[in-house]
Amino acid sequence: GDRLAEPREQLAASVEDGIGVDRLNGVREIAMLPLNLLKAAQGHPMLIELKNGETYNGHLVNCDQWMNVHLREVICTSKDGERFWRMPECYIRGNTVKYMRVQEEVMDKAVEEQKKFRRFGQGRGGRGRGRGGGRGG
């Protein structure tokens, strides 16, 4: 019971405008939808590791709502890290991805765009749906 509550309090992040800092080790956490981050990463280099262990390094051209990704100037590395392939471009299906890594500057750009979006009141939720009262009525 009580012993579990202490570490959670130490790890509590202070969140302001979607940015939090872990008080224990200074790790930066960003509260953001993954697709917003991917849209901000367009044109930037990124690393993608697949569930099968292969990694793909390339520049993000585009992504869709299923997190399918189109990369250019790609270097693919085998699971064991011993074989490499250079490809002009590739398409990666979203459900095969284990994780994606983007540069710090992309994270900063995404946070700024999110702040701008919120500032103009275009964020999710909000009031009213016009006439008709929203769901069911």
Secondary structure as the mmCIF struct_conf table of DSSP 4:
data_model
#
loop_
_struct_conf.conf_type_id
_struct_conf.id
_struct_conf.beg_label_comp_id
_struct_conf.beg_label_asym_id
_struct_conf.beg_label_seq_id
_struct_conf.end_label_comp_id
_struct_conf.end_label_asym_id
_struct_conf.end_label_seq_id
HELX_RH_AL_P HELX_RH_AL_P1 ASP A 2 LEU A 11
HELX_LH_PP_P HELX_LH_PP_P1 ALA A 12 ALA A 12
STRN STRN1 ALA A 13 GLU A 16
TURN_TY1_P TURN_TY1_P1 ASP A 17 GLY A 18
STRN STRN2 ILE A 19 ASP A 22
TURN_TY1_P TURN_TY1_P2 ARG A 23 ASN A 25
STRN STRN3 ARG A 28 ILE A 30
HELX_RH_AL_P HELX_RH_AL_P2 PRO A 34 ALA A 40
TURN_TY1_P TURN_TY1_P3 ALA A 41 GLY A 43
BEND BEND1 HIS A 44 HIS A 44
STRN STRN4 PRO A 45 LEU A 50
TURN_TY1_P TURN_TY1_P4 LYS A 51 ASN A 52
BEND BEND2 GLY A 53 GLY A 53
STRN STRN5 THR A 55 CYS A 63
TURN_TY1_P TURN_TY1_P5 GLN A 65 TRP A 66
STRN STRN6 VAL A 69 THR A 77
TURN_TY1_P TURN_TY1_P6 LYS A 79 ASP A 80
BEND BEND3 GLY A 81 GLY A 81
STRN STRN7 PHE A 84 ILE A 92
HELX_RH_3T_P HELX_RH_3T_P1 GLY A 94 THR A 96
STRN STRN8 VAL A 97 VAL A 102
HELX_RH_AL_P HELX_RH_AL_P3 GLU A 104 ARG A 119
TURN_TY1_P TURN_TY1_P7 PHE A 120 GLY A 121
BEND BEND4 GLY A 123 GLY A 125
BEND BEND5 ARG A 127 ARG A 127
BEND BEND6 GLY A 130 GLY A 130
TURN_TY1_P TURN_TY1_P8 ARG A 131 GLY A 132
BEND BEND7 GLY A 134 GLY A 134
TURN_TY1_P TURN_TY1_P9 ARG A 135 GLY A 136
#
